Amino acid sequence: MAEMVTLNVNGRPRNVAGPEGKSLLFALREDLGLLGTHYGCGEGQCGACTVLVDGVAHYSCSTLTHQVRGREVTSIEGLESADG
């Protein structure tokens, strides 16, 4: 069943629609257009999909959107400094 989940991504609240089992990786890439987080192995082994959740590294391919509700998610785009 589809539901709306509000995620705090890179310091901004963002709404993501989808099934409860949707991975954070695909929410970031497909729903939010944050393409810096890459799909690699899909098994949480290679690290291409790594994001920070409350400052701790997590594999977004094996993290579900509802697991990070109310937590701070930082993608590679959120690490960019003001001067690039």
C-alpha positions as CSV (number, residue, x, y, z in Angstrom):
1,M,0.0,0.0,0.0
2,A,1.3,3.5,-0.9
3,E,1.8,6.1,1.7
4,M,3.3,9.5,2.0
5,V,6.5,9.7,4.1
6,T,8.2,13.0,5.0
7,L,12.0,12.7,5.1
8,N,14.5,15.3,6.3
9,V,17.0,15.2,3.5
10,N,20.0,17.6,3.4
11,G,18.3,19.9,6.0
12,R,14.9,20.1,4.2
13,P,11.7,18.2,4.7
14,R,10.8,16.3,1.5
15,N,7.7,14.2,0.8
16,V,8.1,10.8,-0.8
17,A,5.2,8.6,-1.9
18,G,5.5,4.9,-2.2
19,P,5.1,1.5,-0.6
20,E,6.3,1.0,2.9
21,G,9.1,-1.2,1.6
22,K,10.6,1.4,-0.7
23,S,14.4,1.7,-0.4
24,L,15.9,5.0,0.6
25,L,18.2,4.7,-2.5
26,F,15.3,4.8,-4.9
27,A,13.4,7.5,-3.0
28,L,16.5,9.7,-3.2
29,R,17.2,9.0,-6.9
30,E,13.7,8.6,-8.4
31,D,11.5,10.8,-6.2
32,L,13.9,13.5,-5.2
33,G,16.2,13.6,-8.1
34,L,19.4,13.3,-6.0
35,L,21.5,11.3,-8.4
36,G,24.8,11.5,-6.5
37,T,23.8,8.4,-4.5
38,H,24.5,5.5,-6.8
39,Y,23.1,2.0,-7.2
40,G,26.0,-0.5,-7.1
41,C,25.5,-4.0,-5.9
42,G,22.0,-3.7,-4.3
43,E,23.1,-5.8,-1.4
44,G,24.8,-3.2,1.0
45,Q,28.3,-4.4,0.2
46,C,30.0,-2.0,-2.2
47,G,29.2,1.4,-0.6
48,A,28.1,3.2,-3.8
49,C,24.8,4.1,-2.1
50,T,26.2,5.3,1.2
51,V,24.4,8.2,2.9
52,L,24.6,9.6,6.4
53,V,21.6,9.0,8.8
54,D,22.0,11.2,11.9
55,G,25.7,11.4,11.0
56,V,26.3,7.7,10.7
57,A,27.0,5.9,7.4
58,H,24.2,3.7,6.1
59,Y,23.7,1.8,2.8
60,S,20.6,3.4,1.3
61,C,19.9,0.3,-0.9
62,S,19.2,-1.7,2.3
63,T,17.5,1.1,4.3
64,L,13.8,1.6,3.9
65,T,12.2,5.1,3.8
66,H,10.0,4.5,6.8
67,Q,13.1,3.6,8.9
68,V,14.5,7.1,8.5
69,R,11.3,9.1,9.2
70,G,12.2,11.8,11.7
71,R,15.9,11.4,11.2
72,E,18.4,13.5,9.3
73,V,19.5,12.0,6.0
74,T,22.5,13.6,4.3
75,S,23.3,12.6,0.7
76,I,26.5,13.5,-1.2
77,E,24.7,16.6,-2.4
78,G,24.3,17.7,1.2
79,L,28.0,17.5,1.8
80,E,28.9,20.2,-0.7
81,S,30.2,23.4,0.8
82,A,29.0,26.8,-0.2
83,D,32.0,27.3,-2.4
84,G,31.6,24.0,-4.2
